[in-house]
Amino acid sequence: MKARTVRDIVFAHAIETAAPHESLPTAARCNAITQESLHALGKSGEGSTAFAAFLQERAKRIIANAQLPADIRALWLRSAGVSRWAVIGILAAALVLGYLGHAITDPHRVDLLSLSLIGIVLWNLLVYGLLIVGGLRALVRRKPEVLLPLAPTQAHVANAAEAASASSGWLQKLAARRAQLTAGTGLRKLALTFERNWWQISRRQRHAQWLLCLHLGAAMLALGALASLWITGLTREYQVGWESTFLSPAAVQTCLNILFAPVHWLVGAAPWSLEEIRALQGWVPSGTPEVVAGLSQWLERPTVGERWVQLYTLLLCITVIGPRLLLALWQGVRLGWMKRHMALPLQQPYFQKLQRDWAGRATQLLVQPYSLDLTPEREAVLRNHVVQSYGAGAQLTLLPALAYGSPLPQALDGAGQQVLLLNLAATPEAEIHGALLGQVLHYWGAQTDVWLWAQDFRARNTGAPGRVQEREHLWQDFVRRAGLHVTLIPAAGN
């Protein structure tokens, strides 16, 4: 699912699991919205794509029915992920840092052993090595990602109170108290829960965004150093060379040849000789002509200053700017893919119930009452049972009741799953009810459900739970011996 769709669904979840509030839709209204969404989508297909469309449609309707203040609605509408101003700030800071780093350390010199330029190269090479090692470890220890369930809005204050009572140390109690205070009340708690859940479910995308920013920032850092190198050269004449207390010309030659190996490979030139390095020991003016050929053969103006400015530019472009931009491009592509393929913790009960609602949109139930008048109150209980057991999309059709002793019709009018509704208050009789169940098995098949209306009998025997339990077991055994499945309505304990 797309990030915007998932964000809507997570926000709707926070609304539904919040404490009752005048600004939020009630549970009954949410159930009605579920049926409206199913009706609006109709037979839109099967599979995860169709279910995602149902979740999105339902989430939009729930959010539209919530009378939320402007600040909370703005929080929901806010673009998900790292702010563009944070990205701009990171890139600008990296550019300025790179510029100042070189301008301060090497103000009027092109130092062959420049700490700012060589430090940027070595640091990035170290980062590349760590990225390779981390990638290999991830491939070896690859595990499927497990999404944590979305936390309900009403759970945060309770969890904080439990943590405070269970904590033994004063630091733990202080942390629990802080969590309880920041949980908020009313609509504020709803907003905080939404932010927590979104932060949790979008952590992979957020990680990719930060990696993208860091790669771009590293490239801007190198660009800032190069900008300082080139801009200073417009108004100043560089002195070029190197100096060291501990390094000999041979050691400097080895270090520079290793460092500039990518440049040597790119331009196809031979490494520097020891004579070239010795000629630059100390400091010489930028405009001094080359003493030996070396890499100066491929440059149009072979002066010392120009050559080393261009060489360091090539080095940073090859080892820092180019790779970092490629890594940023990869993270951008990866981020775009993840934003279009976000996942939800569909294993949690909240989504499992909606899955039943979605799957139940094709369920048609034809209920045949037997010796039981269906009052509006009884019909409401039956419809609630259908929603809970078959999903909000299931269709319930109640047929006229059969009189006691009447034969069962061989086929019911209409297409759907046939159900026989009996009254638990009646005592099962082999001559009447046994024959009726035999007709059910013969006409409708062994897959037919038999519902036992138990509410009235339980209401009349509230003081005799043993009698109720005995009657329930009697009917259950009676129906099961006939080869049919039996269900108590309402279920025991409700």
SEVOPA-685433 format. One record per residue (C-alpha): x, y, z; residue number from 1; residue in three letters. Coordinates in steps of 0.001 Angstrom, whole numbers, always signed. Each point is the difference from the previous one (the first is absolute). Example, Ala and Ser with C-alpha at 12.3 -4.5 7.8 and 13.67 -1.06 7.14 Angstrom:
BEGIN
{{+12300, -4500, +7800}, 1, "Ala"};
{{+1370, +3440, -660}, 2, "Ser"};
***
This chain:
BEGIN
{{+0, +0, +0}, 1, "Met"};
{{+1059, +3577, -573}, 2, "Lys"};
{{+1255, +2087, +2894}, 3, "Ala"};
{{-2944, +2409, -181}, 4, "Arg"};
{{-2456, -2905, +142}, 5, "Thr"};
{{+1743, -1585, +2988}, 6, "Val"};
{{+98, +3352, +1775}, 7, "Arg"};
{{-3781, +354, -434}, 8, "Asp"};
{{-595, -3508, +1348}, 9, "Ile"};
{{+2258, +556, +3026}, 10, "Val"};
{{-1803, +3273, +743}, 11, "Phe"};
{{-3402, -1689, -276}, 12, "Ala"};
{{+1233, -2711, +2389}, 13, "His"};
{{+934, +2690, +2553}, 14, "Ala"};
{{-3485, +1520, -334}, 15, "Ile"};
{{-1806, -3325, +426}, 16, "Glu"};
{{+2010, -1107, +3036}, 17, "Thr"};
{{-294, +3347, +1799}, 18, "Ala"};
{{-2250, +540, +2980}, 19, "Ala"};
{{-3544, +1142, -855}, 20, "Pro"};
{{-25, +3681, -899}, 21, "His"};
{{-2593, +2291, -1480}, 22, "Glu"};
{{+2315, +802, -2915}, 23, "Ser"};
{{+576, -3642, -969}, 24, "Leu"};
{{-2334, -2507, -1682}, 25, "Pro"};
{{-1544, -2592, +2303}, 26, "Thr"};
{{+606, -3744, -283}, 27, "Ala"};
{{-3439, -417, -1573}, 28, "Ala"};
{{+814, +2699, -2550}, 29, "Arg"};
{{+3312, -1706, -821}, 30, "Cys"};
{{-1840, -3274, -632}, 31, "Asn"};
{{-2400, +1856, -2265}, 32, "Ala"};
{{+2955, +1540, -1831}, 33, "Ile"};
{{+1403, -3496, -523}, 34, "Thr"};
{{-3230, -1079, -1694}, 35, "Gln"};
{{-127, +3215, -2036}, 36, "Glu"};
{{+3551, -583, -1208}, 37, "Ser"};
{{-772, -3573, -968}, 38, "Leu"};
{{-3089, +1141, -1853}, 39, "His"};
{{+1922, +2782, -1774}, 40, "Ala"};
{{+2731, -2363, -1208}, 41, "Leu"};
{{-2350, -2861, -860}, 42, "Gly"};
{{+1566, -3008, -1703}, 43, "Lys"};
{{+3301, +1740, -619}, 44, "Ser"};
{{+2028, -3180, -130}, 45, "Gly"};
{{+1939, -2239, +2327}, 46, "Glu"};
{{+3453, +16, +1515}, 47, "Gly"};
{{+2163, +2468, +1883}, 48, "Ser"};
{{-507, +2854, -2470}, 49, "Thr"};
{{-3769, -40, +395}, 50, "Ala"};
{{+287, -282, +3788}, 51, "Phe"};
{{+2394, +2971, +55}, 52, "Ala"};
{{-2520, +2024, -2012}, 53, "Ala"};
{{-2658, -890, +2577}, 54, "Phe"};
{{+2240, +1081, +2899}, 55, "Leu"};
{{+777, +3278, -1751}, 56, "Gln"};
{{-3637, +745, -825}, 57, "Glu"};
{{-1064, -794, +3553}, 58, "Arg"};
{{+2796, +2095, +1525}, 59, "Ala"};
{{-955, +3035, -2114}, 60, "Lys"};
{{-3629, -264, +1108}, 61, "Arg"};
{{+917, -340, +3682}, 62, "Ile"};
{{+2313, +3028, -181}, 63, "Ile"};
{{-2679, +1990, -1837}, 64, "Ala"};
{{-2523, -840, +2761}, 65, "Asn"};
{{+2344, +1226, +2728}, 66, "Ala"};
{{-440, +3640, +976}, 67, "Gln"};
{{+3673, +641, +717}, 68, "Leu"};
{{+1590, +3344, +822}, 69, "Pro"};
{{+2184, +1633, -2616}, 70, "Ala"};
{{+3324, -810, +1685}, 71, "Asp"};
{{-656, -3740, +224}, 72, "Ile"};
{{-1324, -117, -3557}, 73, "Arg"};
{{+3125, +1870, -1136}, 74, "Ala"};
{{+2103, -2612, +1790}, 75, "Leu"};
{{-1695, -2723, -2030}, 76, "Trp"};
{{+349, +1925, -3283}, 77, "Leu"};
{{+3648, +839, +590}, 78, "Arg"};
{{+2410, -1615, -2425}, 79, "Ser"};
{{+1430, -3194, +1445}, 80, "Ala"};
{{+3737, -350, +476}, 81, "Gly"};
{{+2927, +2364, +463}, 82, "Val"};
{{-853, +3664, -526}, 83, "Ser"};
{{+1361, +1593, -3158}, 84, "Arg"};
{{+1365, +2807, +2166}, 85, "Trp"};
{{+1997, -2540, +2004}, 86, "Ala"};
{{+1463, -1344, -3250}, 87, "Val"};
{{+849, +3499, -1240}, 88, "Ile"};
{{+1572, +826, +3362}, 89, "Gly"};
{{+2176, -3128, -54}, 90, "Ile"};
{{+1225, +652, -3522}, 91, "Leu"};
{{+694, +3694, +643}, 92, "Ala"};
{{+1865, -775, +3236}, 93, "Ala"};
{{+2123, -2639, -1734}, 94, "Ala"};
{{+880, +2410, -2831}, 95, "Leu"};
{{+1004, +2758, +2425}, 96, "Val"};
{{+1954, -2421, +2190}, 97, "Leu"};
{{+1956, -1314, -2982}, 98, "Gly"};
{{+732, +3515, -1225}, 99, "Tyr"};
{{+1147, +1299, +3384}, 100, "Leu"};
{{+1953, -3157, +797}, 101, "Gly"};
{{+2270, +447, -2986}, 102, "His"};
{{+97, +3794, +146}, 103, "Ala"};
{{+1214, -74, +3620}, 104, "Ile"};
{{+2529, -2850, -242}, 105, "Thr"};
{{+1539, +917, -3384}, 106, "Asp"};
{{-775, +3676, -652}, 107, "Pro"};
{{+2638, +781, -2645}, 108, "His"};
{{+1562, -3348, -768}, 109, "Arg"};
{{-586, -3119, -2009}, 110, "Val"};
{{+1370, -2471, +2522}, 111, "Asp"};
{{+738, -3443, -1452}, 112, "Leu"};
{{-651, -1341, +3511}, 113, "Leu"};
{{-3079, +2154, +650}, 114, "Ser"};
{{-1764, -1335, +3096}, 115, "Leu"};
{{-3379, +1375, -1083}, 116, "Ser"};
{{+43, -1590, -3463}, 117, "Leu"};
{{+1725, -3268, +902}, 118, "Ile"};
{{-2140, -286, +3123}, 119, "Gly"};
{{-3178, +219, -2102}, 120, "Ile"};
{{+1259, -2741, -2324}, 121, "Val"};
{{+1143, -2370, +2768}, 122, "Leu"};
{{-3180, +485, +2021}, 123, "Trp"};
{{-2173, -833, -2983}, 124, "Asn"};
{{+2094, -3073, -828}, 125, "Leu"};
{{-504, -1172, +3582}, 126, "Leu"};
{{-3760, +556, -348}, 127, "Val"};
{{-75, -2024, -3228}, 128, "Tyr"};
{{+1760, -2852, +1779}, 129, "Gly"};
{{-2500, +80, +2843}, 130, "Leu"};
{{-2895, +44, -2465}, 131, "Leu"};
{{+1379, -3058, -1790}, 132, "Ile"};
{{+502, -1892, +3264}, 133, "Val"};
{{-3468, +983, +1226}, 134, "Gly"};
{{-1583, -1066, -3277}, 135, "Gly"};
{{+1703, -3399, +89}, 136, "Leu"};
{{-1080, -553, +3604}, 137, "Arg"};
{{-3558, +920, -892}, 138, "Ala"};
{{+17, -2561, -2816}, 139, "Leu"};
{{+1378, -2727, +2243}, 140, "Val"};
{{-2310, +734, +2938}, 141, "Arg"};
{{-3004, +970, -2029}, 142, "Arg"};
{{-3226, -411, +1959}, 143, "Lys"};
{{-3580, +728, -1015}, 144, "Pro"};
{{-1240, +3305, +1334}, 145, "Glu"};
{{-2635, -288, +2709}, 146, "Val"};
{{-2256, +3018, +361}, 147, "Leu"};
{{-1085, +819, +3522}, 148, "Leu"};
{{-3758, +496, +448}, 149, "Pro"};
{{-1366, +3527, +133}, 150, "Leu"};
{{-498, +1152, +3576}, 151, "Ala"};
{{-3596, +996, +821}, 152, "Pro"};
{{-535, +3552, +1177}, 153, "Thr"};
{{-1589, -916, +3336}, 154, "Gln"};
{{+2883, -2318, +956}, 155, "Ala"};
{{+2733, +2609, +554}, 156, "His"};
{{-1156, +1491, +3279}, 157, "Val"};
{{-817, -3449, +1405}, 158, "Ala"};
{{+3397, -1331, -1021}, 159, "Asn"};
{{+1737, +2979, +1572}, 160, "Ala"};
{{-1893, -495, +3268}, 161, "Ala"};
{{+841, -3701, +61}, 162, "Glu"};
{{+3658, +783, -627}, 163, "Ala"};
{{+20, +2510, +2840}, 164, "Ala"};
{{-1513, -2474, +2451}, 165, "Ser"};
{{+2299, -2833, -1080}, 166, "Ala"};
{{+3223, +2040, +29}, 167, "Ser"};
{{+2283, -413, +2971}, 168, "Ser"};
{{+2659, +2647, -596}, 169, "Gly"};
{{-573, +3740, +81}, 170, "Trp"};
{{+1417, +400, -3518}, 171, "Leu"};
{{-2499, -2514, -1369}, 172, "Gln"};
{{-2816, +1698, +1852}, 173, "Lys"};
{{+1082, +3383, -1344}, 174, "Leu"};
{{+68, -1344, -3575}, 175, "Ala"};
{{-3429, -1579, +452}, 176, "Ala"};
{{-1370, +3242, +1454}, 177, "Arg"};
{{+1379, +1940, -2949}, 178, "Arg"};
{{-1656, -2428, -2433}, 179, "Ala"};
{{-3272, +413, +1873}, 180, "Gln"};
{{+180, +3793, -138}, 181, "Leu"};
{{+873, +82, -3694}, 182, "Thr"};
{{-2798, -2413, -861}, 183, "Ala"};
{{-2381, +2937, -57}, 184, "Gly"};
{{-3759, -17, +295}, 185, "Thr"};
{{-2840, -88, -2476}, 186, "Gly"};
{{+904, +971, -3537}, 187, "Leu"};
{{+3604, +769, +976}, 188, "Arg"};
{{+469, -3627, +977}, 189, "Lys"};
{{-1443, -1001, -3374}, 190, "Leu"};
{{+2569, +2144, -1798}, 191, "Ala"};
{{+2881, -1369, +2091}, 192, "Leu"};
{{-1089, -3580, -624}, 193, "Thr"};
{{-179, +637, -3721}, 194, "Phe"};
{{+3510, +1478, +5}, 195, "Glu"};
{{+1390, -2941, +2006}, 196, "Arg"};
{{-1560, -2588, -2277}, 197, "Asn"};
{{+1075, +1811, -3150}, 198, "Trp"};
{{+3539, +389, +1345}, 199, "Trp"};
{{+95, -3746, +621}, 200, "Gln"};
{{-1465, -1149, -3293}, 201, "Ile"};
{{+2066, +2361, -2173}, 202, "Ser"};
{{+3390, -605, +1603}, 203, "Arg"};
{{+1475, -1688, -3116}, 204, "Arg"};
{{-1025, +2900, -2229}, 205, "Gln"};
{{+1287, +2516, +2536}, 206, "Arg"};
{{+3334, -1855, +158}, 207, "His"};
{{+273, +121, -3792}, 208, "Ala"};
{{-791, +3732, +38}, 209, "Gln"};
{{+2772, +713, +2494}, 210, "Trp"};
{{+2468, -2078, -2008}, 211, "Leu"};
{{-985, +1985, -3082}, 212, "Leu"};
{{+625, +3254, +1876}, 213, "Cys"};
{{+3336, -1219, +1358}, 214, "Leu"};
{{+1269, -1074, -3436}, 215, "His"};
{{-1023, +3330, -1499}, 216, "Leu"};
{{+1568, +1796, +2955}, 217, "Gly"};
{{+3313, -1815, -508}, 218, "Ala"};
{{-25, +992, -3667}, 219, "Ala"};
{{-738, +3615, +939}, 220, "Met"};
{{+2848, -51, +2534}, 221, "Leu"};
{{+2439, -959, -2758}, 222, "Ala"};
{{-1527, +2581, -2339}, 223, "Leu"};
{{+467, +2666, +2678}, 224, "Gly"};
{{+3694, -866, +338}, 225, "Ala"};
{{+441, +119, -3780}, 226, "Leu"};
{{-1875, +3306, -172}, 227, "Ala"};
{{+2430, +1458, +2515}, 228, "Ser"};
{{+2943, -1394, -1971}, 229, "Leu"};
{{-1159, +1485, -3307}, 230, "Trp"};
{{-1429, +3318, +1258}, 231, "Ile"};
{{+3128, +791, +2011}, 232, "Thr"};
{{+2083, -742, -3083}, 233, "Gly"};
{{-1846, +2709, -1925}, 234, "Leu"};
{{+1354, +2791, +2195}, 235, "Thr"};
{{+3104, -1557, +1557}, 236, "Arg"};
{{+3141, -1575, -1354}, 237, "Glu"};
{{+459, -3315, +1704}, 238, "Tyr"};
{{+3234, -1344, +1324}, 239, "Gln"};
{{+245, -3700, -813}, 240, "Val"};
{{+1945, -2715, +1802}, 241, "Gly"};
{{+227, -1965, +3187}, 242, "Trp"};
{{+1914, -122, +3244}, 243, "Glu"};
{{+269, -2584, +2745}, 244, "Ser"};
{{+2135, -662, +3027}, 245, "Thr"};
{{-403, -3757, -51}, 246, "Phe"};
{{-670, -965, -3649}, 247, "Leu"};
{{+2807, -385, -2529}, 248, "Ser"};
{{-468, +757, -3721}, 249, "Pro"};
{{-216, -3752, -669}, 250, "Ala"};
{{-2759, -418, +2602}, 251, "Ala"};
{{-1904, +2962, -1432}, 252, "Val"};
{{+382, -1473, -3490}, 253, "Gln"};
{{-1476, -3309, +1163}, 254, "Thr"};
{{-2888, +1648, +1856}, 255, "Cys"};
{{-931, +2285, -2894}, 256, "Leu"};
{{+205, -2776, -2587}, 257, "Asn"};
{{-2327, -2134, +2111}, 258, "Ile"};
{{-2362, +2907, +617}, 259, "Leu"};
{{-104, +1107, -3645}, 260, "Phe"};
{{-163, -3517, -1445}, 261, "Ala"};
{{-3591, +566, -1282}, 262, "Pro"};
{{+1171, +3164, -1827}, 263, "Val"};
{{+3007, -1818, -1464}, 264, "His"};
{{-2292, -2749, -1239}, 265, "Trp"};
{{-2511, +2449, -1459}, 266, "Leu"};
{{+2458, +2131, -1989}, 267, "Val"};
{{+2289, -2895, -846}, 268, "Gly"};
{{+3179, +1693, +1276}, 269, "Ala"};
{{+2958, -1478, +1843}, 270, "Ala"};
{{+346, +584, +3758}, 271, "Pro"};
{{+2149, +2856, +1203}, 272, "Trp"};
{{+3697, -488, +162}, 273, "Ser"};
{{+2132, +806, +2986}, 274, "Leu"};
{{+1552, +2933, -1916}, 275, "Glu"};
{{-3427, +1657, -366}, 276, "Glu"};
{{-701, -295, +3703}, 277, "Ile"};
{{+3424, +1372, +941}, 278, "Arg"};
{{-465, +2940, -2378}, 279, "Ala"};
{{-3136, +999, +1946}, 280, "Leu"};
{{+1504, -384, +3483}, 281, "Gln"};
{{-332, +3349, +1699}, 282, "Gly"};
{{-2092, +2596, -1816}, 283, "Trp"};
{{+198, +1277, -3587}, 284, "Val"};
{{-2141, +2647, -1742}, 285, "Pro"};
{{-3088, -1198, -1808}, 286, "Ser"};
{{+1151, +1337, -3360}, 287, "Gly"};
{{+3270, -1933, +29}, 288, "Thr"};
{{+253, -2173, -3132}, 289, "Pro"};
{{+240, -3765, +344}, 290, "Glu"};
{{+3510, -1391, +386}, 291, "Val"};
{{-960, -3515, -1092}, 292, "Val"};
{{-2792, -1354, -2147}, 293, "Ala"};
{{-1928, -2520, +2103}, 294, "Gly"};
{{-3732, +732, +84}, 295, "Leu"};
{{+502, +3429, -1589}, 296, "Ser"};
{{-132, -1572, -3455}, 297, "Gln"};
{{-3817, -158, +4}, 298, "Trp"};
{{-545, +3561, +1286}, 299, "Leu"};
{{-211, +2976, -2351}, 300, "Glu"};
{{+1801, +2401, +2347}, 301, "Arg"};
{{+2607, -1949, +1929}, 302, "Pro"};
{{+677, +2362, +2895}, 303, "Thr"};
{{+413, -1371, +3481}, 304, "Val"};
{{-2996, +1732, +1607}, 305, "Gly"};
{{-2471, -762, -2772}, 306, "Glu"};
{{+1104, -3583, -193}, 307, "Arg"};
{{-516, -748, +3709}, 308, "Trp"};
{{-3311, +1856, +187}, 309, "Val"};
{{-1298, -2079, -2876}, 310, "Gln"};
{{+1455, -3225, +1421}, 311, "Leu"};
{{-1650, +499, +3380}, 312, "Tyr"};
{{-3228, +882, -1790}, 313, "Thr"};
{{+159, -3260, -1931}, 314, "Leu"};
{{+848, -1938, +3156}, 315, "Leu"};
{{-2967, +1340, +1947}, 316, "Leu"};
{{-2349, -460, -2947}, 317, "Cys"};
{{+1091, -3625, -477}, 318, "Ile"};
{{+187, -1097, +3629}, 319, "Thr"};
{{-2614, +2190, +1704}, 320, "Val"};
{{-2409, +2001, -2129}, 321, "Ile"};
{{-700, -2656, -2652}, 322, "Gly"};
{{-443, -2978, +2380}, 323, "Pro"};
{{-2022, +2041, +2485}, 324, "Arg"};
{{-2364, +1221, -2712}, 325, "Leu"};
{{-427, -3585, -1231}, 326, "Leu"};
{{-724, -1174, +3555}, 327, "Leu"};
{{-2460, +2864, +427}, 328, "Ala"};
{{-1670, -992, -3267}, 329, "Leu"};
{{-269, -3592, +1221}, 330, "Trp"};
{{-1533, +1110, +3282}, 331, "Gln"};
{{-2389, +2261, -1904}, 332, "Gly"};
{{-1146, -2881, -2215}, 333, "Val"};
{{-264, -2271, +3037}, 334, "Arg"};
{{-1960, +2640, +1902}, 335, "Leu"};
{{-2377, +489, -2912}, 336, "Gly"};
{{-631, -3736, -186}, 337, "Trp"};
{{-613, -273, +3753}, 338, "Met"};
{{-2422, +2930, -82}, 339, "Lys"};
{{-2039, -1871, -2588}, 340, "Arg"};
{{+218, -3371, +1776}, 341, "His"};
{{-579, +689, +3697}, 342, "Met"};
{{-1378, -2809, +2158}, 343, "Ala"};
{{-2406, -48, +2925}, 344, "Leu"};
{{-75, -2449, +2941}, 345, "Pro"};
{{-2993, -1854, -1376}, 346, "Leu"};
{{+432, -2768, +2583}, 347, "Gln"};
{{-1380, +2126, +2845}, 348, "Gln"};
{{-3702, -356, +980}, 349, "Pro"};
{{-967, +3449, -1313}, 350, "Tyr"};
{{+891, -940, -3576}, 351, "Phe"};
{{-1130, -3605, +420}, 352, "Gln"};
{{-3515, +1230, +752}, 353, "Lys"};
{{+79, +2245, -3058}, 354, "Leu"};
{{+1256, -2969, -2014}, 355, "Gln"};
{{-3054, -1971, +1118}, 356, "Arg"};
{{-2204, +2940, -935}, 357, "Asp"};
{{+1605, +129, -3437}, 358, "Trp"};
{{-201, -3757, -552}, 359, "Ala"};
{{-3577, -92, +1263}, 360, "Gly"};
{{-1270, +2353, -2704}, 361, "Arg"};
{{-808, -3056, -2141}, 362, "Ala"};
{{-1781, -1929, +2808}, 363, "Thr"};
{{-3763, -292, -458}, 364, "Gln"};
{{-1906, -1512, +2938}, 365, "Leu"};
{{-3581, -1239, -355}, 366, "Leu"};
{{-1350, -601, +3513}, 367, "Val"};
{{-3104, -2150, +455}, 368, "Gln"};
{{-1508, +485, +3504}, 369, "Pro"};
{{-1934, -2945, +1444}, 370, "Tyr"};
{{-2701, +617, +2584}, 371, "Ser"};
{{+1557, +3356, +905}, 372, "Leu"};
{{-1360, +3457, -725}, 373, "Asp"};
{{+2678, +2517, -970}, 374, "Leu"};
{{-521, +3258, +1871}, 375, "Thr"};
{{+2128, +3068, -846}, 376, "Pro"};
{{+2091, -661, +3119}, 377, "Glu"};
{{+694, -3595, -1031}, 378, "Arg"};
{{+792, +1094, -3549}, 379, "Glu"};
{{+2526, +2539, +1298}, 380, "Ala"};
{{+1777, -2730, +2005}, 381, "Val"};
{{+81, -2273, -3043}, 382, "Leu"};
{{+1449, +2696, -2209}, 383, "Arg"};
{{+2664, +816, +2586}, 384, "Asn"};
{{+930, -3706, +104}, 385, "His"};
{{+337, -25, -3782}, 386, "Val"};
{{+2279, +3054, +63}, 387, "Val"};
{{+2214, -1500, +2706}, 388, "Gln"};
{{+178, -3485, -1544}, 389, "Ser"};
{{-167, +618, -3745}, 390, "Tyr"};
{{+1099, +3604, -393}, 391, "Gly"};
{{-1805, +3277, -578}, 392, "Ala"};
{{-441, -774, -3683}, 393, "Gly"};
{{-2095, -3139, +566}, 394, "Ala"};
{{-3630, +223, -1119}, 395, "Gln"};
{{-2713, -1399, +2304}, 396, "Leu"};
{{-3437, -921, -1317}, 397, "Thr"};
{{-2637, -1030, +2563}, 398, "Leu"};
{{-2791, -2212, -1360}, 399, "Leu"};
{{-3513, -324, +1476}, 400, "Pro"};
{{-45, -2305, +3020}, 401, "Ala"};
{{-1251, -3576, -339}, 402, "Leu"};
{{-2695, -1129, +2412}, 403, "Ala"};
{{+705, -2797, +2461}, 404, "Tyr"};
{{-257, -3372, -1791}, 405, "Gly"};
{{+72, +1497, -3510}, 406, "Ser"};
{{+2173, -1806, -2563}, 407, "Pro"};
{{+3206, +1594, -1194}, 408, "Leu"};
{{-26, +1398, -3564}, 409, "Pro"};
{{+2323, -1911, -2287}, 410, "Gln"};
{{+1634, +3208, -1258}, 411, "Ala"};
{{-83, +3589, +1255}, 412, "Leu"};
{{-781, +2910, -2265}, 413, "Asp"};
{{+3261, +1729, -869}, 414, "Gly"};
{{+3631, -950, -386}, 415, "Ala"};
{{+2201, -216, +3038}, 416, "Gly"};
{{+999, -2006, +3025}, 417, "Gln"};
{{-3045, -1600, +1657}, 418, "Gln"};
{{-384, +149, +3788}, 419, "Val"};
{{-2632, -1485, +2310}, 420, "Leu"};
{{-898, +2049, +3112}, 421, "Leu"};
{{-1410, -1919, +2995}, 422, "Leu"};
{{-1115, +1144, +3447}, 423, "Asn"};
{{+2048, -1267, +2925}, 424, "Leu"};
{{-3058, +429, +2246}, 425, "Ala"};
{{-1644, -3011, -1672}, 426, "Ala"};
{{+927, -3493, +1136}, 427, "Thr"};
{{+1451, -2049, -2876}, 428, "Pro"};
{{-2420, -2695, -1111}, 429, "Glu"};
{{+1089, -2867, -2209}, 430, "Ala"};
{{-3381, -194, -1813}, 431, "Glu"};
{{-120, +3711, -869}, 432, "Ile"};
{{+3479, +1499, +212}, 433, "His"};
{{+1773, -3226, -903}, 434, "Gly"};
{{-2081, -280, -3163}, 435, "Ala"};
{{+614, +3677, -756}, 436, "Leu"};
{{+3777, -423, +286}, 437, "Leu"};
{{-220, -3072, -2213}, 438, "Gly"};
{{-1701, +2108, -2657}, 439, "Gln"};
{{+2708, +2654, +346}, 440, "Val"};
{{+2681, -2622, -536}, 441, "Leu"};
{{-1861, -1473, -2969}, 442, "His"};
{{-1100, +3219, -1760}, 443, "Tyr"};
{{+2698, +2516, +891}, 444, "Trp"};
{{+3052, -2186, +676}, 445, "Gly"};
{{+2363, -692, +2899}, 446, "Ala"};
{{+1641, +3415, -314}, 447, "Gln"};
{{-3148, +1759, +1209}, 448, "Thr"};
{{+283, +2006, +3236}, 449, "Asp"};
{{-2587, -284, +2759}, 450, "Val"};
{{-331, +3062, +2203}, 451, "Trp"};
{{-1474, -306, +3512}, 452, "Leu"};
{{-1720, +3114, +1301}, 453, "Trp"};
{{+1087, -6, +3657}, 454, "Ala"};
{{-610, +3566, +1176}, 455, "Gln"};
{{-3605, -450, +1190}, 456, "Asp"};
{{+655, -3234, +1901}, 457, "Phe"};
{{+3036, +1512, +1730}, 458, "Arg"};
{{-1995, +3103, +977}, 459, "Ala"};
{{-2707, -2141, +1646}, 460, "Arg"};
{{+2554, -2075, +1888}, 461, "Asn"};
{{+2531, +2538, +1209}, 462, "Thr"};
{{-132, -1541, +3455}, 463, "Gly"};
{{+527, -3548, -1250}, 464, "Ala"};
{{+3175, -53, -2104}, 465, "Pro"};
{{+233, -3771, +417}, 466, "Gly"};
{{-3325, -479, -1741}, 467, "Arg"};
{{+1062, +2263, -2870}, 468, "Val"};
{{+3237, -1902, -438}, 469, "Gln"};
{{-1820, -3334, +91}, 470, "Glu"};
{{-2466, +1122, -2692}, 471, "Arg"};
{{+2794, +1315, -2192}, 472, "Glu"};
{{+1940, -3263, +214}, 473, "His"};
{{-3186, -1968, -701}, 474, "Leu"};
{{-707, +1913, -3203}, 475, "Trp"};
{{+3625, -35, -1117}, 476, "Gln"};
{{+230, -3785, +325}, 477, "Asp"};
{{-3378, -401, -1686}, 478, "Phe"};
{{+1010, +2019, -3063}, 479, "Val"};
{{+3474, -1511, -248}, 480, "Arg"};
{{-1403, -3539, +72}, 481, "Arg"};
{{-2062, +1028, -3027}, 482, "Ala"};
{{+3252, +789, -1850}, 483, "Gly"};
{{-365, +3801, -3}, 484, "Leu"};
{{+1935, +2936, +1436}, 485, "His"};
{{-1592, +2019, +2810}, 486, "Val"};
{{+586, +3597, +1187}, 487, "Thr"};
{{-1418, +1735, +3067}, 488, "Leu"};
{{-1326, +3537, -537}, 489, "Ile"};
{{+1141, +1987, +1830}, 490, "Pro"};
{{+3134, -1961, +760}, 491, "Ala"};
{{+458, -1318, +3521}, 492, "Ala"};
{{+1126, +2748, +2345}, 493, "Gly"};
{{-1513, +2857, -2055}, 494, "Asn"};
***
